[in-house]
């Protein structure tokens, strides 16, 4: 699928400009329109304060959030104005509970969302909220960049995590443009079920689909005894010199993964490579 609109999201008094720089360069390379969302989060709960303090506190918090947003908007606008790409800039002051609505509503009209790693050092809750909004509200293909990445690679060697699930298949289809253009795709299967639909040829149909799109793919089946799935995937990607990991996002319910962790969250915590995901 052609990428014609790319979106990203920034927030707060110290936004992640590394991801913005990488997104600008990627949009130029793809001749795509860049849609930037900026927001300031008003953390005051209107129902928390007692009478007499309520109006004063709310008014002060709103004023602070609006001032922060104005500064952020002007900074990003000044950065985008000299660029030779097409772009637009949307802004909003939101409550914590409505941030996902803002990102999701705007992001669903994009072909790709590019966001920073949410659980890295210095990451904020709003970063994780934006990730979930992209996956569950916008349902848009998502590219998550590791810390300090300012130039997105050409994705010549790609690891594709495969578990025969719907999310993994959606991710493979969504990333097919990258897979078809890569020098090689490493389909990686960890401890496949003995009675699964692909038990006689694990990953074979997926490899065939990639081949038909003009890509090159090979399949590796690895044992679970080697450690956590996330650690195995990342180690395999490094061994093969990959510059992108493609995987489904949150194969189980978000509630279960938020409590127990899960492969998705772990990958978003430790990966030093870009991750393409869909749910």
N, C-alpha and C positions, 0 to 999 in steps of 0.2 A: 504494500500500500504506500502510495506517495505521501510524504509528510509535507503538508502545506501550512499548518498552523501548529506552533509550539508554544506552550505556556509554562510559566514558572511563577513562584510565589515568594515574596519577601515580607518580613514583619519586624517590628520592634525598633529600638534605638540603635542596635548594632546588627544590621542584616547581613546575611551570608552573601557577600558580593562575589566570592569565588564562583559559586554556582551561576550567578548572573553572567559573569564574564564568559564562562564556558557555554552557556546557553546562547548568548549573542553570537559567538563564533560559530556554533553549530547551526544556528538559523541562517547565517550568511552562507555557510558551506552548502546547505540544503536549499537555498533560495526560498526560505519559508518565512511566513509572517510570525512575528514574536508578540505574544500577548503576555504582559506582565501584570500580576496582581500584587498590590501592596495593602497591608492592613495593620491597624493598631488595635490591640485587644484591651478593652476596658474590663479589668478584673474585679470590679466592685459588684457584689451581688445585691440587687435592689431590695431584696427581701430580708437582708441580714440586719440592717441597722435600725435602732429604736427611734421613735418619733423625736423630732428636734434635730437629730444628727443626720437623718436620712437625706433631706433635700440638699444640705450643704455638702455632704460627702459625695453624693451622686454628681452634683454639678462640678465639683472640683475634679473628680475622676474623669468625667467626660471631657472637661477642658484639657486636662493633661493628655488624654488619649488623642484628642483632635490635634493638639500641638505636635505630638510625636508623629502623627500621620502626615501632617503638612510638611514637616522636615524631611521625612522619608520620601514622600512623593516628589518634592523638589529635587532631592538628591538623585533619585532614579531617573527623573525626567531629564536632568542635566547630563546624566551619563548616556542616555539614549539619543538625545537630540543630534549629536554629530555623526551618528551611525548611518550607513547607507542601506540599511535593511528597513523593511516595513514593520511597524510596531504600533501597539496601543498600550495604554496604561490605565488600569482600573484601581479604584481605591475604596476603602470602607473602614469605618470604626465599628468593631463588633464586640459582643460579649463572648466569653469562652465557648458557650454552648452553640453559638451561631457561626463560628469560624468555618466549620465544615460545610455549612450551607453556602457560604460565599465562595469558597474554593471549589466545591463540587459543582455549583451552578455555572460558574464561569469556565471551569476546566472541561466540562463535558462536550464543549464545542471545539476542543483541540484534538489534533491527531496524535500528539505526544505531550506529556507533562514531564518536566525535568525538575527534580527537587533534591535538596541536600540530604545527606545521611542523617536520619533523625536521632540516633542514639549515640552519636559521636560526642567527644568531649566538648562541652560548651553548647550542646544541643538543648533545645527548649521543648516543652510540651506541644507548642504550636507546630513544630516540625513534624512530630508524629501524627498530629491531627490532620495536617495537610496530606500526608502519605495515605492515611485511611480515607480521606475525602476523595482523593484521586482514584483509589481502588474501588471503593464501595459506593460512592455517590456519583462521581463523574463516569466511572467505569471506563476510564481512558488508559491507554498504554502508558506506563510509567517508567522513567529512567531515573534511578537514584544514584547520585554521584558521591564518591567518597570525599573525605576532608581534603581541602586544598587543591582539588582538581580544577584547573582553569581552562584546559583544552581537552575536549572529548576525543578519544582516539578513533581511528577508522574502523574498528571492530573487525580485525582480520582473522582472529582466532577466538572462537566463541564456545563457552561451555554451556550446554543446555541440560538442565536438571530434569529428568523424566521419571515420573512415577505412575504413568498411565491415567492420571487424574484429569478432570475437566479444566482445572486452573492451569496445569502445565501445558495442556493442549492449546488453551486460549493464548498463553504466553508465546508458545511456538508460532502460532498463526500471526499474532500481533507483531512478532519480531522477524517475520519471514523476509522482509526487505533486507534486514541486517544479515540473516542467515544465508540468503541467496548470494549476497555480495562478499561474504567472508571467504578467506582462503580455506578454512576448515571449521566444521562444527563438531564438537566432541559431546555426543549424547551420552550422558552419565546416569546410570541406573544403580541404585543402591539397594541391595537385598530385595529383589523383586519377589512377589508372591509366587508360590509354586503352582498355583492353579489360576493364575491371571490369564486374561485373553491373549497376551503376547508371550505365554510361557515357552512356546517352541522357538520363538525368534524375538527376544526382548528388544524393543526399540526399532525393529526392522521396518515396520510400516511408516514410522516417523522419519527414519532416514530416507526412505523411498520418496516421501512427500517433499523433503528438502531437495533431493536430487532432481525431482521433476521441476523444481523452481530454479534449477541451475546451480544449486549449491553442492558442496561436498561435505559428507557427514560420515563419521564412524561411531561405533557403539562400544562402550565399556561397561561391564557389569561388575560392581564392587561389593564386597561384603560389609555388613554393618559392624562386624567385630572390630573394625579399625577406629571406632570412636563415634563422636556425634556426627550426624548427617551434615550439618553446616561445616564442621571442620574438614570432613572428607571432601566435600564439594570444593571448598576453597583451596585445599591442598592440591587437588586434582587440577584445578584451574591454573594454579601457579606452576605446577609441573609441566603443563602443556603450553605455557606462555600465553595464556588467554588474556584478552583485554576487555571481555564482557562476559557476564553470567546472565543467563535467561532462565527464569523460574516462575512458577505460579506463586501468587501471593496469598498467604493465609489459607491453607488447605482445609483447616478445621475452623470452627467458629472463632470470631474475634475474642469473645469472652474467654473461651478456653485457652487461646494462645496468650492472651494478656495475663492470665493467671499462671500458666505453666511455662510460658516462654515460647517454645516452638521454633521450627527451623527458620521461618520468615524473620521473626524478630532477631534471632541470633545472627543471621546473615546481615541484617541491617546494622547490627552492632559491630561486627568484626571485619566485614569485607573491605579490602583496600582496592577493589575493582568496581566499576560501574555495574549495577544490577538492573536488568530490564524485567519488569513483572506485570502481570495482569491477574485479575480475580474473576 
